[in-house]
Amino acid sequence: MAANLPPEIGKILEGLFKKTAGTENGDWIAEYVDFSETEAHGIPILRVNIKDEDMAGLLGKRIGRYSTLQTGPLGGYDDLEKVCDCLTEELDRYLTPYKGKTLLVCGIGDRESPADSIGPETAKRIFTHVPMKSAFEKLTVLAPGVSGATNISGSTLISSVSSAIGAACVLLVDSMHCADYSRLCRCIELTDAGIKIDHSGEELSPSTIGLPVISIGVPAAIRVQDLAPNIEASDQELLTVAEIEAVVRRASLMISCAILRVAYPELDHSASMMIADYSLL
């Protein structure tokens, strides 16, 4: 399970922009960070591009691009198509530079823990031998498990496999924790800045894997301390929603469909859904 974006990142940036708007030096922030809100297929999207180390330190994040699809509650989602369409287009923006090359998709997390199983469940749904032209030279899938079970760090496994197959980019899919209840199981996030595994503190990023890293994450748990600050609890005690299994199924289905549609542009929504569900039989 990876650490989530700071919940106030949008508010911080929005406040900075408002504070400097109309002033003589009101454009200085744009040199260090881009912040925009848009919408696609009815889904609001928050995009942040951090371009400066000092600004990254201020926000508690790394330099890179961040996108948040504000989907609403994923556990009761029935209209998956508009989220799939939105996610496909947003993911395509990140993966376009690596088309024509080998892509390694890694489902990060513990399949035995529902709130941490979105990565492995997504990996299970990706069928790599679709009989049509692919945007990538080769699409490969890996579910490396967790270091507590394998005693091998994720970065070691991923970098070894990516080197062996000649991958040009690694796409990570993982569950995340959040500090704001309003984001819990209510959004899908993308970034090219890498992620940090919460329980081990391990970093999965271009600096540790040696390749460009794109990640897709869903906030699937929240710390007890963040939800109820007055309750004594350890930093590792997490809570999730009652319908977490429904969240995992819908989120893994939508993410796998988006990956398949970017990899195989001729696929439409219905065909990608059928392939992602059929892969579990």
C-alpha positions as CSV (number, residue, x, y, z in Angstrom):
1,M,0.0,0.0,0.0
2,A,1.5,3.3,-1.1
3,A,1.3,6.7,0.6
4,N,-1.3,9.1,-1.0
5,L,-0.9,12.7,-2.3
6,P,-1.3,15.2,0.5
7,P,-5.1,15.8,0.7
8,E,-4.7,19.6,0.7
9,I,-2.4,19.8,-2.3
10,G,-5.1,21.3,-4.5
11,K,-6.2,23.8,-1.8
12,I,-2.6,24.8,-1.2
13,L,-2.0,25.5,-4.8
14,E,-5.3,27.2,-5.4
15,G,-4.6,29.4,-2.4
16,L,-1.2,30.4,-3.7
17,F,-2.6,31.3,-7.1
18,K,-5.4,33.4,-5.6
19,K,-3.0,35.1,-3.2
20,T,-0.7,36.3,-6.1
21,A,-3.4,36.9,-8.7
22,G,-3.5,40.5,-9.9
23,T,-0.2,41.3,-8.2
24,E,2.9,42.5,-10.0
25,N,4.6,39.2,-9.6
26,G,1.5,37.1,-9.8
27,D,2.8,34.8,-12.5
28,W,5.9,33.6,-10.5
29,I,4.2,30.4,-9.3
30,A,3.7,29.1,-12.9
31,E,7.4,28.8,-13.2
32,Y,7.5,26.2,-10.5
33,V,4.2,24.4,-10.6
34,D,1.2,24.1,-13.0
35,F,-2.2,23.6,-11.5
36,S,-5.4,23.1,-13.5
37,E,-8.9,21.7,-13.2
38,T,-10.8,20.2,-16.1
39,E,-13.4,17.6,-16.9
40,A,-13.7,14.6,-19.3
41,H,-16.7,12.4,-19.8
42,G,-18.3,14.0,-16.8
43,I,-15.4,13.2,-14.5
44,P,-13.6,16.2,-12.8
45,I,-9.8,16.0,-13.2
46,L,-7.2,17.9,-11.1
47,R,-3.8,18.1,-12.7
48,V,-0.6,19.3,-11.0
49,N,2.8,19.5,-12.6
50,I,5.6,20.2,-10.0
51,K,8.7,21.6,-11.8
52,D,10.9,22.8,-8.9
53,E,12.6,21.1,-6.0
54,D,11.8,23.8,-3.5
55,M,8.1,23.7,-4.5
56,A,8.2,19.9,-4.3
57,G,9.6,20.3,-0.8
58,L,6.8,22.8,0.1
59,L,4.1,20.3,-1.0
60,G,5.9,17.3,0.4
61,K,6.1,15.6,-3.0
62,R,8.6,14.9,-5.8
63,I,9.0,16.7,-9.0
64,G,6.6,15.3,-11.6
65,R,3.0,15.2,-12.9
66,Y,0.0,14.3,-10.8
67,S,-3.6,13.7,-12.0
68,T,-6.6,13.0,-9.8
69,L,-9.8,11.7,-11.3
70,Q,-12.6,12.6,-8.9
71,T,-14.9,9.7,-9.6
72,G,-17.1,9.7,-6.5
73,P,-17.7,6.5,-4.5
74,L,-16.2,3.5,-6.4
75,G,-18.0,0.9,-4.3
76,G,-21.4,1.6,-5.7
77,Y,-20.4,2.5,-9.2
78,D,-22.6,1.0,-12.0
79,D,-21.8,3.4,-14.9
80,L,-18.2,2.3,-15.4
81,E,-17.9,3.4,-19.0
82,K,-17.4,7.1,-18.4
83,V,-14.7,6.5,-15.8
84,C,-13.0,4.0,-18.1
85,D,-13.1,6.5,-21.0
86,C,-11.7,9.3,-18.8
87,L,-9.0,7.1,-17.3
88,T,-8.0,5.7,-20.7
89,E,-7.5,9.2,-22.1
90,E,-5.6,10.4,-19.0
91,L,-3.4,7.3,-18.9
92,D,-2.7,7.6,-22.7
93,R,-1.2,11.1,-22.0
94,Y,1.4,9.5,-19.6
95,L,2.2,6.4,-21.8
96,T,2.3,7.9,-25.3
97,P,6.2,8.5,-25.1
98,Y,6.7,4.8,-24.6
99,K,4.5,3.4,-27.4
100,G,6.3,1.1,-29.8
101,K,8.5,-0.1,-26.9
102,T,8.0,-2.7,-24.1
103,L,5.7,-1.9,-21.2
104,L,5.9,-3.7,-17.9
105,V,2.7,-3.5,-15.8
106,C,3.2,-4.3,-12.1
107,G,0.3,-5.0,-9.7
108,I,1.7,-3.9,-6.4
109,G,0.2,-5.1,-3.1
110,D,-1.0,-8.0,-1.0
111,R,-3.7,-10.0,-2.7
112,E,-4.7,-11.5,0.8
113,S,-5.5,-8.1,2.2
114,P,-8.7,-6.6,0.5
115,A,-7.7,-3.0,1.0
116,D,-4.2,-3.6,-0.5
117,S,-5.3,-5.9,-3.4
118,I,-6.2,-3.5,-6.2
119,G,-2.8,-4.0,-7.8
120,P,-2.7,-7.8,-7.9
121,E,-6.4,-7.9,-8.9
122,T,-5.7,-5.5,-11.8
123,A,-2.8,-7.6,-12.9
124,K,-5.0,-10.7,-13.0
125,R,-7.4,-9.0,-15.4
126,I,-4.9,-7.9,-18.0
127,F,-4.8,-10.3,-21.0
128,T,-1.5,-9.8,-22.8
129,H,-2.3,-11.8,-26.0
130,V,-5.1,-9.8,-27.5
131,P,-5.2,-10.8,-31.3
132,M,-4.9,-7.2,-32.7
133,K,-2.2,-4.6,-33.3
134,S,-0.7,-3.2,-30.1
135,A,0.5,0.2,-29.4
136,F,3.5,-1.4,-27.6
137,E,6.1,-3.7,-28.9
138,K,5.4,-6.0,-26.0
139,L,2.9,-5.8,-23.1
140,T,4.0,-7.7,-20.0
141,V,2.5,-8.2,-16.5
142,L,4.0,-8.9,-13.1
143,A,2.5,-9.2,-9.6
144,P,5.7,-9.2,-7.4
145,G,3.9,-9.6,-4.1
146,V,5.0,-7.9,-0.9
147,S,8.5,-8.0,0.6
148,G,7.1,-9.4,3.9
149,A,6.1,-12.5,2.0
150,T,9.0,-12.8,-0.5
151,N,11.8,-11.2,1.5
152,I,12.8,-9.5,-1.8
153,S,12.3,-5.8,-2.2
154,G,9.9,-4.7,-4.9
155,S,12.4,-2.4,-6.6
156,T,14.9,-5.4,-6.9
157,L,12.2,-7.6,-8.5
158,I,10.8,-5.0,-10.8
159,S,14.2,-3.6,-12.0
160,S,15.5,-7.2,-12.6
161,V,12.5,-8.2,-14.7
162,S,12.3,-4.9,-16.6
163,S,16.0,-5.2,-17.4
164,A,15.6,-8.8,-18.6
165,I,12.7,-8.0,-20.9
166,G,14.1,-4.6,-22.1
167,A,11.2,-2.6,-20.8
168,A,11.1,1.1,-21.6
169,C,8.6,2.0,-18.9
170,V,7.1,0.5,-15.7
171,L,3.4,1.0,-15.0
172,L,2.6,0.4,-11.3
173,V,-0.9,-0.2,-10.0
174,D,-1.4,0.0,-6.2
175,S,-3.8,0.7,-3.4
176,M,-3.0,3.8,-1.4
177,H,-3.9,5.3,2.0
178,C,-5.3,8.8,2.3
179,A,-5.4,11.4,5.1
180,D,-8.8,12.9,4.1
181,Y,-11.9,10.8,4.4
182,S,-13.6,12.6,1.5
183,R,-11.0,10.9,-0.8
184,L,-11.4,7.4,0.5
185,C,-12.4,5.0,-2.4
186,R,-13.6,8.1,-4.3
187,C,-10.8,8.9,-6.8
188,I,-8.2,7.4,-9.1
189,E,-4.7,9.0,-9.2
190,L,-1.9,8.9,-11.7
191,T,1.7,10.2,-11.4
192,D,5.1,9.9,-13.1
193,A,6.9,10.8,-9.8
194,G,7.0,7.3,-8.3
195,I,5.4,6.0,-5.1
196,K,6.5,5.1,-1.6
197,I,5.3,1.8,-0.1
198,D,3.7,2.7,3.3
199,H,4.6,-0.3,5.5
200,S,8.2,-0.7,4.3
201,G,9.1,2.9,3.3
202,E,10.5,1.5,0.1
203,E,10.5,3.9,-2.9
204,L,9.5,2.7,-6.3
205,S,10.6,5.5,-8.7
206,P,12.9,6.1,-11.7
207,S,15.8,6.5,-9.2
208,T,15.3,3.0,-7.7
209,I,14.1,1.1,-10.7
210,G,16.2,2.8,-13.3
211,L,13.4,3.4,-15.8
212,P,10.5,5.9,-16.2
213,V,7.7,4.9,-13.7
214,I,4.0,5.7,-14.1
215,S,1.7,4.8,-11.3
216,I,-2.1,4.4,-10.9
217,G,-3.4,4.4,-7.3
218,V,-6.7,4.3,-5.5
219,P,-7.0,5.5,-1.9
220,A,-8.4,2.4,-0.3
221,A,-7.6,3.0,3.4
222,I,-7.2,5.8,5.9
223,R,-5.1,5.9,9.1
224,V,-7.1,5.8,12.4
225,Q,-5.0,8.8,13.6
226,D,-6.2,10.9,10.6
227,L,-9.8,9.9,10.9
228,A,-10.0,10.2,14.7
229,P,-7.0,12.3,16.0
230,N,-8.1,11.9,19.7
231,I,-7.9,8.1,19.6
232,E,-4.5,6.5,20.5
233,A,-3.5,4.4,17.5
234,S,-0.3,3.3,15.8
235,D,0.8,4.8,12.5
236,Q,0.1,1.4,10.9
237,E,-3.5,1.1,12.0
238,L,-5.7,1.6,8.9
239,L,-9.5,1.5,8.3
240,T,-11.4,1.0,5.0
241,V,-15.0,1.0,3.8
242,A,-17.4,-1.9,4.4
243,E,-17.8,-2.4,0.7
244,I,-14.1,-2.7,0.0
245,E,-14.5,-5.9,-2.0
246,A,-16.9,-4.1,-4.4
247,V,-14.4,-1.2,-4.6
248,V,-11.6,-3.6,-5.5
249,R,-13.6,-5.3,-8.2
250,R,-14.8,-2.1,-9.9
251,A,-11.5,-0.3,-9.6
252,S,-9.4,-3.2,-10.9
253,L,-11.8,-3.7,-13.7
254,M,-11.8,-0.1,-14.8
255,I,-8.0,0.2,-14.5
256,S,-7.3,-3.0,-16.4
257,C,-9.8,-1.9,-19.1
258,A,-8.0,1.5,-19.4
259,I,-4.6,-0.3,-19.7
260,L,-5.9,-2.7,-22.4
261,R,-7.5,0.2,-24.4
262,V,-4.2,2.2,-24.4
263,A,-2.3,-0.9,-25.4
264,Y,-4.8,-2.0,-28.0
265,P,-6.4,1.1,-29.5
266,E,-8.9,-0.8,-31.6
267,L,-10.6,-2.1,-28.4
268,D,-13.8,-0.3,-27.4
269,H,-15.2,-0.2,-23.9
270,S,-17.4,-3.3,-24.2
271,A,-14.6,-5.5,-25.7
272,S,-12.1,-4.4,-23.0
273,M,-14.6,-5.1,-20.2
274,M,-15.3,-8.6,-21.7
275,I,-11.6,-9.4,-21.9
276,A,-10.9,-8.1,-18.4
277,D,-13.7,-10.2,-16.9
278,Y,-12.9,-13.3,-19.0
279,S,-9.3,-13.3,-17.9
280,L,-10.5,-14.3,-14.4
281,L,-12.3,-17.5,-15.6
